[in-house]
Amino acid sequence: MTLSASTTLRPRSAVERMSEYHPPLAGRDGLRLDFNENTLAPSPRVAAVLQRISAEGLTKYPEREPSERIAAAHFGLAANAVLLTNGVDEALHLVCETYLEPEDEVIVVTPTFSMYALYAEATGAKVRSIQSDATLQFPAARVLEAIRPNTRLIMIASPNNPTGAIVGNDVLLEIAAKTPQAALLVDEAYYHFHGESVLSATATVTNLFVARTFSKAYGLAGLRIGLLAGHPDAMKFVRKVSSPYNVNSVALECLPEALADEAYIDWYAEQVRESREELASALEQLHVPYWPSHANFILMKIGAAYAAVVEGMRRRGILIRDRSKDPGCDGCVRITVGPREHTQRGIAALQETLKELQWQPEK
């Protein structure tokens, strides 16, 4: 029997239209300076937790609330203002599902994390992309001009990925004030490497949400745990969309110890800041153009030889990320910075690769 199109299972039209994100995860052998992860390890206190988790404990459904209360207290927030999520990705997804209708509009400044647009598109909402200029700084005036009555969500990363640019708290709060009908989601995944946060404002600004990850400075990328904070009046609706078992029990056991070891996080963040300065100095000596960064990575402009540089680094055991397809990033690659020893290995490999290719900056 032949089935007609009307009797065949089809996804929603919004899902058919949306793009796909395929991070190059396969074959990541070498020093991982490509995904902005902690390049060393999480706190030793996390390793100790992993040693004592029993097999029997894995048979139980995870209980999120105890670790959630600890996280809320750690960040100085009310317990009902915080939701632990399956990485920041789920936090983005939940905000989109809570607030977006198909006729709504979402503002995203590019280049930025690809999943912002994808989660918004999946709801059927229209994404308006505002392209940064050649400086790759946040175009605040153009964002404010782009706001319309049907704007329901604005997603901003500060520091931004892949540029490392930041948005001042005054600008973020101005955007929130001028769009009371819209949710403003500020992604602070790279907060520890910059230090400025708008998190405390969620207690009074009812349309502001802040996402934090434990994948970067904390080194828990494999456990998939993040945090979404917002005003309690808004968070109660986000909770309705969330599964009660969204975060796995291993991550929930490890999180309190990761939070408690502030000395380790301070040490790692300081290593990143020192490494970032060392890499920037090396790039200047090599005459490689780059953008100043407030995150744990630097975006650099290689030009036409970008693919050859990525491959040359891989052959030397160093992975870096091709960002040439990001809007405004033609010929660009991104390199993660971590402990200084790792960064120095990356610099040495880059020097050798550029020398091998007889690379010269483009005019």
C-alpha positions, 0 to 999 in steps of 0.5 A: 500500500502506498501512503500519501503525504497526508498519512505519513509521519512528519515533524513540525514545520519549524523543526523541518526548517531549523538548522542543525549543529554538529560540533566536531567531537570525533577524533579529539586526540591531543591537547584539547584547546578547541572546545573551551573546556577546563583543560586540566581536571575538576577540583580534587574534591570532585574526584573524591566524590566520584570514588565514593558513589556506590552502584546502588545509588545509581538505581535511584532517581536523582533528587535535584532540590538539595544541591539546588539549595546549596547552589542558590546559597552559594550565589546569594540567591533565593532557592526558588530563584534557581533551577539546575539544568542539564547543562546551559543548553537545557536552560536555553531550551527551557526559556524558549519553550516557556516564553515563545509562540510561533509569531514571536521574535527573538533577537540574537547578536552574531557571531555567537553560540549557535544553539541560541537560534536553534532552540528559538527556531524549534518553537517556530519563532522568528530569529532576527540576527544582528551582525556585529561590525568588524570589531566584533563588539556588542552593537548595543544601539542597534539591538535597542533599535531592533526591539519591536512589540513582538520581541519576546526573547533576547539572548546575549552571551557575556563574555561572548563565544567565539569573540570573547567580547563583553556587554556591560551590566548597565547596557544589559539592564537598559535592554531589560528595562526597555523590553518588559514584554520580553525575556532577556537571557544573559549567558555567563558561561565564561563569567569566572574569566571576566568577573562581572555579572548581572546575576544579583539583578535577577532578584528585582528585574522580573524579565532577566534570566542568567545562565551559568555553566559548570563545564568551563572553570569547574571542569564538569563538562562530561557531567552536563550540569548548568544553572538558570537563575531568574526572578521567582515569579518568572522561574515558577513557569520555567519549572513547569516546563522542566523535568523533575529528573533532568540532572543526573545523580552523579552531577548532583553529588559532585556539584556541592564539592565543586562549589565549595572548593573556591580556592581551586576555581580561583587558581584555575581562573587566574591561570587562564587570565595569565595564559590569555595574556601570554598567548596575546603577547605571542600572537603580537610577536607572530603578527597574527591579528586577534580580538581581545578576549575576556574568556578562556579563549582567543579568536585569531584571524589566520586568513586563507590558511586557516584550515592548514593551520588547524591541521598543522596544529593537530599533527603536533598534538594540539586541537584548535577550533575552526570558526571560519563559518561563523558570521563575520569570522571568515578565516578565523580560528579559536584557541582555548587557554587553560593552565600556563603549561598547556598554553605554552605547548599551544604557542610552541605548536602554533609557532612551528605550524606558521613557520612550516607554512611560511605564513604571512598576515594578509594585507 
